[in-house]
Amino acid sequence: MTDAPTKTAPPAIRGSGLPKFSNARGVVETLWPDMPVYLFRPAALVADAKSFATTFRGKTAYAVKTNPHPLVLNTLADTGISAFDVAAPSEFRMARAAAPSSELLYMHPVKSESAIREALAAYRIRHFALDHEGEAAKILREARSLGVPIDELTLFVRLATKGHAVYELSRKFGAAPGHAVELLQRVSRLGAKAGLCFHVGSQIEEADAYEKALRTAQWVRQRAGVPLAALDIGGGFPARYAQDRRKKAAATHAVPPLNLLMPAINRTVEGFGFGDVPVIAEPGRAIAARAFSVLVRVLLRKGQRLYINDGIWASLSDAWTGKLTLPVNLIPEPDRRPAKGDPRTLAPFRIMGATCDSVDILTRPFWLPETVSTGDWIEVGHIGAYSLSLRTDFNGLYPDTFVEVEQPFRATG
Ligand SMILES: *Cc1c(COP(=O)(O)O)cnc(C)c1O
């Protein structure tokens, strides 16, 4: 018997080179870690990237800021993601290090002149966002001085949007519809290709966020009356976290899962007449969230409070700002007597972070078996987005240990 040679080889994904374990319990048994450990799950990253890229009708450009770790960028590049949304020269470098021929879209609406030059000259970036005529002038001036033909540029006018998301960005960026009409006309008059873009905010909380933005985009396009070269619908696609069990209202503005949301967005894009232009999306959170969990330890239990060895200045800043309830999985310390109670009953625990300050307290509890005690480990799931990139070494606590795990994350209970 020989191996069947007809089976097509799976796409080559670069190995992480990390020590491998089957799950968090295996990590505990081997490393007995006292500092947080990041558990990388390449299979989850590949699955979520593929499912986004196949359900979205346009081009998928991963938002590098969400998680720029080479483990993530290399895996995404090997999975076939060939476009990246970048916001600064170090992100250009990281994206091209992972994917040398990738297309980079510089979608930060306010850029430094030196970064624009570097984008145009060293990285041959030709896609830029703006929300003001002053920014258009900066980009054009740099392009002219470098001899870059203006008609090679696609300048995306960023629209302000309204709607609910965990992070609302239209207070900071975006042109109001009337202003966007003028900007589109200006970009076109200057000889660049005109694009429209928006970013509804991160972790949307309303299913119709994209519909509202697309309605505005349609109005702006019709009023402007110039050819549209591309539409970029930004990020914001929600990742799955846990439900705060105290909040019955959580279901009232529930956003459907991505496998239902994406076809609805595709239909809405068509419905507003954008079926004839190239469409781009810039997902970050929806692709990166499940790729990592972090294994933390309970340093001390005081009643319903747990003091852990991680916090908002390390891996949990996004959960704090975004008031996210994170899914958790308890790994009791073997041989230690558990606290009294029923291991099958979950209770909310207030999470006190590792640093010596009073801000470092999570805004949402962890729901854990009431038997959790000092010395136990907690695997905090779905922290792949906005965790590694927001770590600080405040108080000298900078978690930086990585392992790979094979089994999917499972929350306790
Ligand atoms: C941060 C950001 C994204 C990614 O947002 P997610 O909510 O993580 O999907 C996409 N586009 C722009 C312009 C951003 O600033």
The ligand as a Tripos MOL2 file, in Angstrom:
@<TRIPOS>MOLECULE
LIG
   15    15     1     0     0
SMALL
NO_CHARGES

@<TRIPOS>ATOM
      1 C1         -9.5890   49.4190   13.8270 C.3       1 LIG1
      2 C2        -10.0750   49.5210   12.4240 C.ar      1 LIG1
      3 C3        -10.5750   48.3890   11.7640 C.ar      1 LIG1
      4 C4        -10.7740   47.0500   12.4400 C.3       1 LIG1
      5 O1        -11.8920   47.0990   13.2620 O.3       1 LIG1
      6 P1        -12.5140   45.7930   13.9500 P.3       1 LIG1
      7 O2        -13.6420   46.3210   14.7340 O.co2     1 LIG1
      8 O3        -11.4730   45.1590   14.7680 O.co2     1 LIG1
      9 O4        -12.9880   44.9010   12.8450 O.co2     1 LIG1
     10 C5        -10.9320   48.5220   10.4390 C.ar      1 LIG1
     11 N1        -10.8330   49.7030    9.7980 N.ar      1 LIG1
     12 C6        -10.3670   50.8120   10.4080 C.ar      1 LIG1
     13 C7        -10.2700   52.0700    9.6310 C.3       1 LIG1
     14 C8         -9.9950   50.7670   11.7450 C.ar      1 LIG1
     15 O5         -9.5720   51.8760   12.3450 O.3       1 LIG1
@<TRIPOS>BOND
     1     1     2 1
     2     2     3 ar
     3     2    14 ar
     4     3     4 1
     5     3    10 ar
     6     4     5 1
     7     5     6 1
     8     6     7 2
     9     6     8 1
    10     6     9 1
    11    10    11 ar
    12    11    12 ar
    13    12    13 1
    14    12    14 ar
    15    14    15 1
@<TRIPOS>SUBSTRUCTURE
     1 LIG1         1 GROUP 0 **** ****
